[in-house]
Amino acid sequence: MEDQQLKSAIEALLFIGGGPLSVERLKGIFEDASKEQIEVQLQALKADYDGRGAGVMLAEVANGYQLATCPEQAPWVRKFKTVKVTTRLSRPALETLAIIAYKQPVTRPEIEAIRGVNIGGIVRNLMERRLVKIVGKKDVPGKPMLYGTSVEFLQYFGLKDLSALPTLKEFQDLDAGEDAMVDALPVRDDSEPGSGEDGLLQEEAAEAMDAADTAQAEGDASEDETVAPDALRQG
């Protein structure tokens, strides 16, 4: 298959995919193409969109690639919508989600010890939205459930993987940390499960990071570094 044919075929699959497609999955479809060839055409496709100022872009999220609307087009996308967005995360939900993201795997009592309130309903809501999932049970009396973030969480905030989250220490050190995080986020169509309206996604990301910073300060002042899992300790 010629390069142009491969690029066009990849674009078609991204258009109908409905979610991030990994290089490995694309390799399984284009058996005669190498991973290197696929990656080259993905970057060429990205350059095509960027070069002509297209209304969509190729975003790398959740360890895959996905077509997304550009942030600059958010006002028009919002105007196009005929149904009022009612799925925005509440502030308590954002705070709880931030704690889970940075301390995972974490139990409900551990989350409640930081927030100081009962979060049973909030966790259920986050699980219903597939942003949080049960990842196991803690080996202590009572065997409480351990919670962690999902692939949909990565998609929702436009993150390649958990290592893309800034450490909490970085947020304490950088005044512009929230702005840097928001600027890095792609904007997506909210037609897929786990996504919200374009402009609101970036606002929620900033609020989630702010909530994480607050949670660290209130949670365990004795920790000098970050409370993130091992994958997030590099930074």
N, C-alpha and C positions, 0 to 999 in steps of 0.2 A: 504494500500500500504506500502510495506517495505521501509526502509530508502534508500537502494541502488536503488530501483526502482524509488523512488521519485526524488533522486538526478539526475539519468540518464534522467528522463523525463524533469526536469527543464533545464538541460544542452541542450537537444534537442530544447526546446522552445527558449532559449536564442540564440541558433545558427541560428534559422530561423526568430527570432523576428524582426530584422532590426532596433531595437531601444531599449531604456531602458524598462524593464518590472518591474513594481512595485510588492511588496509583495501582495498588495490587488488584483491586476489582476491575479497573480498566484493562489491566494486563490480562486478566482472565477472559475478557471479551475480545480484545485484539491480540490473539494468540501469536500472530506473526510479528508483532511489534515488541521491542524491548522496553523495559521500564525507563531507560534513558531516553528513548525516542518519545515515549508518552510524556515524560516530564518536560522535554524540550518543546513539544507542541502545546502543552499546558501554559508554559511561560510565553510562548508566541501568541497564544490566544489572549492571555492577560495583557500583553503589550498592545495587541490590536485594539482592545477596549480602551485602554488608557490613552493610546495615541490619538484616537479620534474623539475623545471626550464623550464616550458613550454614556447612556443612562443606566447601564448595568455594568457590573465589573465581576471579575473572577476572584472570589474570596477563598482563602485557605482556612477552613474551620473544621474542628473535630477530626483532625487527622485525615482530611480529605479536601476536595475542591467543590465549590458550589457557586452558581450564579446568584448575584445579589444586586439589589438596586443601590445606586450610589447615594451617599448621604446628601449630596446637593439636591437630589430630586425628592427628598422627603416631603417638602410642602405640597408638591403636586400629587404624590402618592396619597398623602393624607386627605387632600381635597377630593381625590377620586373615590375614596372610600365612602360608602353610603351607610354603613353601619357603625355606630359609635363604639369606639374601643372600650371594652369594660374589663380587659384582662390584665391591666397593669398591676404589678405586684405592689402590695402595701408596704409601708415603711417597716412594720414589725416582720413581715415576710422577708424583706430584703436583709434585715439585720440577722435573722435566723439563717438565711441562706448563706450569708457571708461567713458566719461562724462555722457552718458545716463545711464550706469550701476550704477554709484555712486550717481547721482542726481535724478534718476527716482522717480516719474513721472516728466518729464521735457518737456518744449515746445521748439520749434525750435528757437524762438528769444532768449531764455535763453541759449541755446547751442551756438548760434552765438555770444552772448555777451561774452562768455568765450573764444571761439576760435578766434573771431575777423574776421571771413570770412563767406561767404554764404555757407551753408551746405545742401541746398536743394537736390542736386544731390547725395550727400553722403548718406543722410538719405534714399532716394529712393533705393539706392543700398543695404543698410543694410536691408531694408524691403524686397527687392526682394530675398535676401539671407536668409530671415526669422530669422535674428538675433535680429531684432527690430520690435516692433509692436505698434499700436495705442492702448492706454489703456483708453482713455477718452478725455474729453475736459475741459480746465481750465475755472472756473467760473469768467471770467473777460471779459470786452468788446472785441468783436471779436471772443470769444470762440475758442482760438487756441488749436490745437490738443496736447495731452499729449503723450509722447513716453516712452516706457519702453522696457526692454529686454524680450526675449521669452524663451520657453523651449529649442529651438534649440541653443540659446546662451549658456545655461548650458551644453548642449551636446558638443558644439564646443570647449569649454574650459575645459571640464571634471570636472564640478562642481556639487556637490550633490544638492545644492540650493544656493540662494543668500547669505545666511549667511556664506558660504564658502569663499566668497570674503574677502580678508584682508581689514581692514579699511585704509583709506588714511593716517591717523595719524600713523598707524603702519608702513606704507611705508616710512614715513618721519623719523621715529625713528630707523628703521632697515636697515643697509647698505646692508644686504644680503636678503632683502625682495623679490626681484625678483627671486633669485635663489631658495628660499624656495617655492615660488609659482610654478615655473616651475617643480621642483622635484616632486611636489604633483600631477601633471597632468598625466592622463593615455594617451596613444596614441591609436588612433582609425584608422580603415580603412576608406578611404575617399569615399567609395562607397555609403554612405548614404548622403541625403541632409543635407547641413549645415556643412559638415566636409571637412577638407583640408588634405594635405599630412602629414604623421606622424611627421617628423622632424620639418616641418614648423609650425605645431600647437603649439608646445611648444615655438618656437621663437616668434610667434605672441602673445601668452599669456604674455610673459615677456614684449614685447613692449607695450601691452595694459596696463599693470600695470604701466609701466614707464610713459605712456601718462597720465594715471589717476593722478599720482603724480604731473606731470607738470601742469595739468589742475587745480588741487587744489591750487597750488602756484600762478597761474596766475589769477584764478577765483575770489576768495573771501578771501582775507588775514585776514579778521576779524573773520573768523570762526576758533575757537581754536581746535574744535574736528574734526569730519568728516562730509562731505556733503552727506553721504550715507543715504538711507531711513532707517526707524526704524529697519527693519530686519537686517541691517548691522551695527548698532551702537554698538552692543555688541562686545567686543574685548579687 
